[in-house]
């Protein structure tokens, strides 16, 4: 798309008078129509490719999630009774893990394969095109890549730390929520509704 856009801009930059002198009266219109048509072809190709990618990887991802949930649920059912005495193995936490954590595994495995594959081809295709059109500028851009990669890595590590913190706090909130609902009579008899609500709010 970058090449096609550059061609269209190049054609539009020159005035019709210059085109008439260079190539003839209808050459500018014909060239413009051709490259605009190429843009439509690229758009249609992207539509088909993205549809296939999302369908295939989505299908794989849903099957992976289903399999993980089956294994997790079977594992929970086969645990000994003492396992459920621990507060971190509360029913609300386990059900939350089955609902959300399995989806996270799916997102980190099958669903991310599509963008990774696309990014891989885009990277090497971009380098090849850059070297073909202007190798000096390409070398400068490649020289900047370690700095960009380092910045991305720092950003990802920072985001990972925030995600882990949010996960721990959400787990604590689920525990509090599950306990208070199971023991709602005790909570209500002691009048601790607002205290528990404030604690839940702090976790979130």
C-alpha positions as CSV (number, residue, x, y, z in Angstrom):
1,X,0.0,0.0,0.0
2,X,2.9,2.3,0.7
3,X,4.3,1.8,-2.9
4,X,0.8,2.4,-4.4
5,X,0.2,5.5,-2.3
6,X,3.7,6.9,-3.3
7,X,2.9,6.3,-7.0
8,X,-0.5,8.0,-6.7
9,X,1.1,11.0,-5.0
10,X,3.9,11.2,-7.5
11,X,1.3,11.3,-10.4
12,X,-0.8,14.0,-8.7
13,X,2.3,16.1,-7.9
14,X,3.0,16.8,-11.5
15,X,0.7,19.2,-13.3
16,X,-1.4,18.1,-16.3
17,X,0.7,20.4,-18.6
18,X,3.9,18.6,-17.6
19,X,2.2,15.2,-18.2
20,X,1.1,16.3,-21.7
21,X,4.6,17.3,-22.6
22,X,6.1,14.1,-21.2
23,X,3.6,11.3,-22.1
24,X,0.5,12.7,-23.8
25,X,-2.9,14.1,-22.8
26,X,-4.5,11.0,-21.3
27,X,-1.4,9.4,-19.7
28,X,-1.9,11.0,-16.3
29,X,-5.6,9.8,-16.0
30,X,-4.7,6.3,-17.2
31,X,-1.8,6.0,-14.8
32,X,-3.9,7.3,-11.9
33,X,-6.8,4.9,-12.7
34,X,-4.3,1.9,-12.8
35,X,-2.8,2.7,-9.4
36,X,-6.2,3.4,-7.8
37,X,-7.3,0.0,-9.1
38,X,-4.2,-1.6,-7.6
39,X,-5.3,0.0,-4.3
40,X,-8.7,-1.7,-4.6
41,X,-7.0,-5.0,-5.4
42,X,-4.8,-4.7,-2.3
43,X,-7.8,-3.8,-0.1
44,X,-9.8,-6.8,-1.4
45,X,-6.7,-9.1,-0.8
46,X,-6.4,-7.7,2.7
47,X,-10.2,-8.4,3.3
48,X,-9.8,-12.0,2.2
49,X,-6.6,-12.6,4.0
50,X,-7.7,-11.0,7.3
51,X,-11.0,-13.0,7.2
52,X,-9.2,-16.3,6.7
53,X,-6.6,-15.4,9.4
54,X,-9.2,-14.5,12.0
55,X,-11.5,-17.5,11.1
56,X,-8.7,-20.1,11.2
57,X,-6.9,-18.8,14.3
58,X,-10.2,-18.1,16.1
59,X,-11.3,-21.7,15.4
60,X,-8.0,-23.0,16.8
61,X,-8.2,-20.7,19.8
62,X,-11.7,-21.7,20.8
63,X,-10.7,-25.4,20.6
64,X,-7.6,-24.7,22.7
65,X,-9.8,-22.9,25.3
66,X,-12.3,-25.7,25.4
67,X,-9.6,-28.3,25.9
68,X,-7.9,-26.3,28.7
69,X,-11.2,-25.8,30.5
70,X,-12.0,-29.5,30.3
71,X,-8.6,-30.4,31.8
72,X,-8.9,-27.8,34.5
73,X,-12.4,-28.7,35.5
74,X,-11.5,-32.4,35.6
75,X,-8.5,-31.6,37.7
76,X,-10.6,-29.6,40.2
77,X,-13.1,-32.4,40.5
78,X,-10.4,-34.9,41.3
79,X,-8.7,-32.8,44.0
80,X,-9.0,-34.1,47.6
81,X,-11.3,-32.4,50.1
82,X,-8.4,-30.7,51.9
83,X,-7.6,-28.7,48.7
84,X,-10.8,-26.7,49.1
85,X,-10.1,-25.7,52.7
86,X,-7.5,-23.2,51.6
87,X,-8.9,-19.7,51.0
88,X,-7.1,-19.3,47.7
89,X,-9.0,-22.4,46.4
90,X,-12.4,-20.8,47.0
91,X,-15.1,-21.7,44.5
92,X,-15.3,-18.1,43.3
93,X,-11.6,-18.0,42.6
94,X,-11.6,-21.4,40.8
95,X,-14.6,-20.5,38.6
96,X,-12.9,-17.1,37.8
97,X,-9.8,-19.0,36.8
98,X,-11.8,-21.2,34.5
99,X,-13.6,-18.3,32.9
100,X,-10.8,-15.7,32.5
101,X,-7.4,-17.4,32.8
102,X,-8.1,-20.0,30.1
103,X,-9.0,-17.1,27.7
104,X,-5.7,-15.4,28.6
105,X,-3.8,-18.6,27.6
106,X,-5.7,-18.7,24.4
107,X,-4.8,-15.0,23.6
108,X,-1.2,-15.7,24.4
109,X,-0.9,-18.7,22.2
110,X,-3.2,-19.3,19.2
111,X,-4.7,-15.8,18.7
112,X,-1.4,-14.1,18.8
113,X,0.1,-16.4,16.1
114,X,-1.7,-14.5,13.3
115,X,-0.3,-11.0,14.2
116,X,3.1,-12.6,14.8
117,X,3.2,-14.2,11.4
118,X,1.9,-11.0,9.8
119,X,4.5,-9.0,11.6
120,X,7.3,-11.4,10.6
121,X,6.6,-11.1,6.9
122,X,6.0,-7.3,7.2
123,X,9.4,-6.9,8.8
124,X,11.4,-8.7,6.3
125,X,9.3,-7.5,3.4
126,X,9.8,-3.9,4.6
127,X,13.5,-4.4,4.9
128,X,13.7,-5.9,1.4
129,X,11.7,-3.0,-0.1
130,X,13.7,-0.4,1.8
131,X,17.0,-1.8,0.6
132,X,15.7,-2.0,-3.0
133,X,14.6,1.7,-3.1
134,X,17.1,3.4,-0.8
135,X,19.7,1.3,0.9
136,X,21.4,4.2,2.7
137,X,18.1,5.2,4.5
138,X,17.5,1.5,5.2
139,X,20.8,1.1,7.0
140,X,20.0,4.2,9.2
141,X,16.6,2.7,10.1
142,X,18.1,-0.7,10.8
143,X,20.7,1.0,13.1
144,X,17.8,2.5,15.1
145,X,16.1,-0.9,15.6
146,X,18.0,-1.9,18.7
147,X,16.9,1.3,20.5
148,X,13.3,0.8,19.4
149,X,13.4,-2.9,20.5
150,X,14.8,-1.9,23.9
151,X,12.0,0.7,24.3
152,X,9.4,-1.9,23.4
153,X,10.9,-4.4,25.9
154,X,10.9,-1.9,28.7
155,X,7.3,-1.0,27.9
156,X,6.2,-4.7,27.9
157,X,8.0,-5.4,31.2
158,X,6.2,-2.4,32.8
159,X,2.9,-3.6,31.4
160,X,3.5,-7.1,32.6
161,X,4.2,-5.8,36.2
162,X,0.9,-3.9,36.2
163,X,-1.0,-6.9,34.8
164,X,0.3,-9.2,37.6
165,X,-0.6,-6.6,40.2
166,X,-4.1,-6.2,38.8
167,X,-4.5,-10.0,38.7
168,X,-3.5,-10.4,42.4
169,X,-5.9,-7.6,43.5
170,X,-8.7,-9.1,41.3
171,X,-8.1,-12.5,42.9
172,X,-8.4,-10.9,46.4
173,X,-11.6,-9.1,45.4
174,X,-13.1,-12.4,44.1
175,X,-12.2,-14.1,47.4
176,X,-13.8,-11.4,49.4
177,X,-16.9,-11.3,47.2
178,X,-17.3,-15.1,47.3
179,X,-16.8,-15.3,51.1
180,X,-19.2,-12.4,51.9
181,X,-22.0,-13.8,49.6
182,X,-21.7,-17.3,51.0
183,X,-21.8,-15.9,54.6
184,X,-24.2,-13.2,53.9
185,X,-26.3,-13.9,57.0
186,X,-23.2,-13.3,59.2
187,X,-22.3,-10.1,57.3
188,X,-25.8,-8.7,57.6
189,X,-26.3,-9.6,61.3
190,X,-23.0,-7.8,62.2
191,X,-23.8,-4.8,60.0
192,X,-20.5,-5.0,58.1
193,X,-21.9,-4.4,54.6
194,X,-20.3,-1.0,54.1
195,X,-16.9,-2.2,55.6
196,X,-16.8,-5.1,53.1
197,X,-17.9,-2.9,50.3
198,X,-15.1,-0.4,51.0
199,X,-12.5,-3.3,51.2
200,X,-13.8,-4.6,47.9
201,X,-13.5,-1.1,46.4
202,X,-9.9,-0.9,47.6
203,X,-9.0,-4.2,45.9
204,X,-10.4,-2.9,42.6
